[in-house]
Amino acid sequence: MDTAHDIREFLATRRAKITPQQAGLPAFGGNRRVPGLRREEVALLAGVSIDYYVRLERGHLAGASEEVLDAVANALQLDEAERSHLYDLAAAQRTRPARGSKKPRGPLPASIQRVLDSMTESPAFVRNGRLDILAINRLGRALYAPLFTSGTPRPVNIARFQFLDPAGREFFPDWDASLNTTVSLLRTEAGRAPHDAELTGLIGELVTRSDEFRIAWAKHNVRLHHTGRKPFCHPEIGEIVLDFDAMALPAQPGLTLTAYSAEPGTAAHDGLRLLSAWAATEDTHPAVRAAD
């Protein structure tokens, strides 16, 4: 990843989203040649010189103090995810790992699979920041069955299936929302791990092969993905809308456990019972790890 380029594009796209009125500034003149705020207006709001802010927006965050980053984030009205992304970009410039210094992650502890397997009424899986599914329970594999039968390379990758497999659009019926979420999660991860060669390769593949991904990637949107509701269109049980909760695994940095659930007595809860019954009839695949 080119961190300086990402910094330039991120700050420029955030600046373009804020109007002078939203920032509490008078909108002088009717012919503004740029959407949103001008650089000098951001500098004024952040309390820094225009020359210094221009340097920041050209991709030089390494020397910026936390106070300056806070001031820029406030001036651009960044939300929590955007603010964290700005700090991640700055940190990436300060600490460049030595070539070959990154050690490959070892296999997941067996205890994580046991935890997943104990969740018999909730589809659940563990993923990394690239959206590779590293471990999954029986009901989770039933829910995500199209990903495991698509013939895509292992480990199964949610983004690769979504954008490159024709079944992806059918499986994610709320396409625009799902598309934006996936791209924003990968953009967030790129800020945290700009030197991840596998992540760079995945993004390069998606940008090259999917116009929809390429257009969304250029928007530089980021997000945190902790809880919410997600619809699926399962090939066997039809549409089902589930609540999800995503929890970081402190002992496994960079990994997230996601579990789906439904309130008892709802159509979604009935759908989960139907999914469980279908999985029992299949009775094929034990819970998997990405290594298989």
C-alpha positions as CSV (number, residue, x, y, z in Angstrom):
1,M,0.0,0.0,0.0
2,D,1.1,3.6,-0.7
3,T,0.4,5.2,2.6
4,A,1.2,8.7,1.4
5,H,-1.3,8.3,-1.4
6,D,-3.9,6.9,0.9
7,I,-3.4,9.9,3.3
8,R,-3.8,12.4,0.4
9,E,-7.0,10.7,-0.9
10,F,-8.5,10.2,2.5
11,L,-8.1,13.8,3.7
12,A,-9.2,15.2,0.3
13,T,-12.3,13.1,0.2
14,R,-13.2,14.0,3.8
15,R,-12.7,17.7,3.1
16,A,-14.9,17.5,0.1
17,K,-17.8,16.2,2.3
18,I,-17.9,19.3,4.6
19,T,-19.6,22.5,3.5
20,P,-18.6,25.9,5.0
21,Q,-22.1,26.0,6.5
22,Q,-21.6,22.7,8.2
23,A,-18.3,23.9,9.5
24,G,-19.7,27.1,10.8
25,L,-17.9,29.3,8.3
26,P,-19.4,32.0,6.0
27,A,-19.6,30.9,2.4
28,F,-17.9,33.7,0.7
29,G,-18.5,34.0,-3.1
30,G,-20.7,31.9,-5.3
31,N,-18.0,30.3,-7.4
32,R,-16.2,27.8,-5.3
33,R,-13.9,25.7,-7.5
34,V,-13.8,22.8,-5.0
35,P,-16.5,20.8,-3.3
36,G,-16.6,21.2,0.4
37,L,-14.0,23.0,2.3
38,R,-10.8,24.6,0.9
39,R,-7.5,23.7,2.4
40,E,-7.1,27.1,4.0
41,E,-10.5,26.7,5.7
42,V,-9.4,23.3,7.2
43,A,-6.2,24.9,8.4
44,L,-8.2,27.8,10.0
45,L,-10.5,25.3,11.8
46,A,-7.6,23.1,12.9
47,G,-5.5,26.1,14.1
48,V,-2.5,25.3,11.9
49,S,-0.8,27.2,9.1
50,I,-2.0,26.7,5.6
51,D,1.5,25.5,4.6
52,Y,1.5,22.9,7.4
53,Y,-1.9,21.6,6.5
54,V,-1.0,21.4,2.8
55,R,2.0,19.3,3.8
56,L,-0.3,17.0,5.9
57,E,-2.7,16.6,3.0
58,R,0.2,15.8,0.6
59,G,0.7,12.6,2.7
60,H,3.1,13.6,5.4
61,L,1.6,12.6,8.7
62,A,4.6,10.9,10.3
63,G,5.6,14.0,12.3
64,A,2.1,15.2,13.3
65,S,1.5,15.2,17.0
66,E,-1.7,13.6,18.5
67,E,-2.9,17.2,19.2
68,V,-2.6,18.1,15.5
69,L,-4.3,14.9,14.4
70,D,-7.1,15.6,16.9
71,A,-7.5,19.1,15.6
72,V,-7.6,18.0,11.9
73,A,-10.1,15.2,12.8
74,N,-12.3,17.8,14.6
75,A,-12.1,20.2,11.7
76,L,-13.1,17.6,9.2
77,Q,-15.9,16.3,11.6
78,L,-14.6,12.7,11.4
79,D,-16.6,10.0,13.0
80,E,-15.1,7.3,15.2
81,A,-14.0,5.0,12.4
82,E,-12.6,7.9,10.3
83,R,-10.7,9.3,13.3
84,S,-9.2,5.9,14.0
85,H,-8.2,5.5,10.4
86,L,-6.4,8.8,10.4
87,Y,-4.4,7.7,13.4
88,D,-3.6,4.4,11.8
89,L,-2.3,6.1,8.7
90,A,-0.1,8.3,10.7
91,A,1.2,5.3,12.7
92,A,1.9,3.4,9.5
93,Q,4.2,6.2,8.3
94,R,6.1,6.3,11.6
95,T,6.8,2.5,11.9
96,R,7.9,0.8,8.7
97,P,8.6,-2.9,9.4
98,A,11.9,-4.3,8.2
99,R,11.7,-6.5,5.1
100,G,10.8,-10.0,6.1
101,S,10.1,-9.1,9.7
102,K,6.5,-10.1,9.7
103,K,6.0,-13.6,10.9
104,P,3.1,-15.7,9.5
105,R,0.3,-16.4,11.9
106,G,0.2,-19.9,13.2
107,P,-2.9,-22.2,13.4
108,L,-5.7,-21.0,15.6
109,P,-5.9,-22.5,19.1
110,A,-8.2,-25.5,19.2
111,S,-10.1,-23.8,22.0
112,I,-11.5,-21.2,19.6
113,Q,-13.0,-24.0,17.5
114,R,-14.5,-25.5,20.6
115,V,-16.1,-22.2,21.5
116,L,-17.6,-21.9,18.1
117,D,-18.8,-25.5,18.2
118,S,-20.5,-24.8,21.5
119,M,-22.7,-22.1,19.9
120,T,-25.2,-24.6,18.5
121,E,-28.1,-22.1,17.9
122,S,-26.0,-19.2,16.4
123,P,-24.1,-19.2,13.1
124,A,-20.6,-18.0,14.1
125,F,-17.2,-17.7,12.6
126,V,-13.8,-16.1,13.1
127,R,-12.3,-13.9,10.4
128,N,-9.2,-11.8,9.9
129,G,-9.0,-8.2,8.6
130,R,-8.8,-9.4,5.0
131,L,-12.2,-11.1,5.5
132,D,-10.8,-14.6,5.3
133,I,-13.0,-17.0,7.3
134,L,-10.5,-18.9,9.5
135,A,-12.9,-21.0,11.6
136,I,-16.6,-21.5,11.5
137,N,-19.2,-23.6,13.3
138,R,-21.8,-26.0,11.8
139,L,-24.6,-23.5,11.6
140,G,-22.3,-20.9,10.3
141,R,-21.1,-23.1,7.5
142,A,-24.8,-23.9,6.7
143,L,-25.6,-20.2,6.5
144,Y,-22.5,-19.4,4.4
145,A,-22.9,-22.6,2.3
146,P,-22.6,-20.8,-1.1
147,L,-19.1,-19.6,-0.1
148,F,-17.9,-23.1,0.6
149,T,-19.4,-24.6,-2.5
150,S,-18.3,-21.9,-4.9
151,G,-14.9,-23.4,-5.7
152,T,-13.1,-20.2,-4.6
153,P,-9.5,-20.7,-3.2
154,R,-9.1,-21.4,0.5
155,P,-9.3,-19.8,2.9
156,V,-12.8,-18.7,1.9
157,N,-12.8,-15.0,1.5
158,I,-16.0,-13.0,1.9
159,A,-15.0,-10.1,-0.3
160,R,-13.6,-12.3,-3.1
161,F,-16.9,-14.3,-3.2
162,Q,-19.0,-11.2,-3.0
163,F,-17.4,-9.4,-5.9
164,L,-16.1,-12.1,-8.1
165,D,-18.6,-14.9,-7.9
166,P,-21.9,-14.5,-9.7
167,A,-23.7,-16.0,-6.7
168,G,-22.4,-13.1,-4.5
169,R,-25.1,-10.7,-5.6
170,E,-27.8,-13.2,-5.0
171,F,-26.5,-14.2,-1.5
172,F,-26.3,-10.5,-0.3
173,P,-29.7,-9.1,-1.3
174,D,-29.1,-5.6,0.1
175,W,-26.3,-5.3,-2.4
176,D,-25.4,-1.6,-2.0
177,A,-25.2,-1.7,1.8
178,S,-23.3,-4.9,1.8
179,L,-20.9,-3.7,-0.9
180,N,-20.1,-0.5,1.0
181,T,-19.6,-2.4,4.2
182,T,-17.2,-4.9,2.7
183,V,-15.1,-2.2,1.0
184,S,-15.1,0.0,4.1
185,L,-13.9,-2.8,6.2
186,L,-11.0,-3.6,3.8
187,R,-10.1,0.1,3.6
188,T,-10.0,0.2,7.4
189,E,-7.8,-2.8,7.5
190,A,-5.5,-1.3,4.8
191,G,-4.9,1.7,7.2
192,R,-4.1,-0.7,10.1
193,A,-1.9,-3.0,8.0
194,P,-0.5,-1.2,4.9
195,H,2.4,-3.6,4.7
196,D,0.3,-6.8,4.6
197,A,1.2,-8.3,1.2
198,E,-1.8,-10.7,1.1
199,L,-4.1,-7.8,1.7
200,T,-2.4,-5.8,-1.0
201,G,-2.8,-8.7,-3.4
202,L,-6.5,-9.2,-2.6
203,I,-7.3,-5.5,-3.1
204,G,-5.3,-5.4,-6.3
205,E,-7.2,-8.4,-7.6
206,L,-10.6,-6.9,-6.7
207,V,-9.8,-3.5,-8.1
208,T,-8.6,-5.1,-11.4
209,R,-11.6,-7.5,-11.7
210,S,-14.5,-5.6,-10.3
211,D,-15.6,-2.2,-11.5
212,E,-18.0,-1.9,-8.5
213,F,-15.2,-2.6,-6.0
214,R,-12.9,-0.1,-7.8
215,I,-15.4,2.7,-7.7
216,A,-16.3,2.1,-4.0
217,W,-12.6,1.7,-3.1
218,A,-11.9,5.2,-4.5
219,K,-14.3,6.8,-2.1
220,H,-11.9,6.0,0.9
221,N,-14.8,5.3,3.2
222,V,-14.0,3.4,6.5
223,R,-16.2,2.0,9.2
224,L,-16.4,0.0,12.4
225,H,-18.5,-3.1,12.3
226,H,-19.6,-4.1,15.8
227,T,-23.3,-4.8,15.7
228,G,-26.3,-4.5,13.3
229,R,-28.7,-6.5,11.1
230,K,-27.8,-8.3,7.9
231,P,-30.0,-9.9,5.3
232,F,-29.1,-13.1,3.4
233,C,-30.8,-14.9,0.5
234,H,-30.0,-18.5,1.2
235,P,-30.4,-20.9,-1.7
236,E,-32.3,-23.5,0.4
237,I,-34.2,-21.5,3.0
238,G,-34.8,-18.2,1.2
239,E,-34.3,-14.8,2.7
240,I,-33.4,-14.4,6.3
241,V,-32.5,-11.3,8.3
242,L,-30.2,-11.8,11.3
243,D,-28.8,-9.6,14.0
244,F,-25.0,-9.8,14.3
245,D,-22.4,-9.0,16.9
246,A,-18.7,-8.8,16.1
247,M,-16.2,-9.1,18.9
248,A,-12.4,-8.7,18.7
249,L,-10.4,-11.5,20.2
250,P,-7.8,-9.9,22.4
251,A,-5.6,-12.9,22.6
252,Q,-5.5,-13.1,18.8
253,P,-4.8,-9.6,17.5
254,G,-6.5,-8.7,14.3
255,L,-9.1,-11.5,14.5
256,T,-12.9,-11.0,15.0
257,L,-15.6,-13.4,16.1
258,T,-18.9,-12.7,14.5
259,A,-22.1,-14.4,15.7
260,Y,-25.6,-14.1,14.3
261,S,-28.8,-14.4,16.3
262,A,-32.6,-13.8,16.0
263,E,-35.2,-12.8,18.6
264,P,-37.4,-15.8,19.6
265,G,-40.8,-15.8,18.1
266,T,-39.7,-13.9,14.9
267,A,-39.6,-15.1,11.3
268,A,-35.8,-14.8,11.5
269,H,-35.8,-17.3,14.5
270,D,-38.0,-19.7,12.5
271,G,-35.5,-19.3,9.6
272,L,-32.6,-20.3,11.9
273,R,-34.5,-23.4,13.0
274,L,-35.1,-24.2,9.3
275,L,-31.4,-23.7,8.6
276,S,-30.5,-26.0,11.4
277,A,-32.8,-28.7,10.1
278,W,-31.4,-28.3,6.6
279,A,-27.8,-28.6,8.0
280,A,-28.8,-31.8,9.8
281,T,-30.1,-33.3,6.6
282,E,-26.9,-32.4,4.8
283,D,-24.9,-33.8,7.7
284,T,-21.8,-33.4,5.5
285,H,-19.1,-31.1,6.7
286,P,-17.8,-30.7,10.2
287,A,-17.0,-27.2,11.4
288,V,-14.0,-26.1,9.3
289,R,-10.9,-24.1,9.7
290,A,-9.4,-22.1,6.9
291,A,-6.5,-24.5,6.6
292,D,-8.7,-27.2,5.1
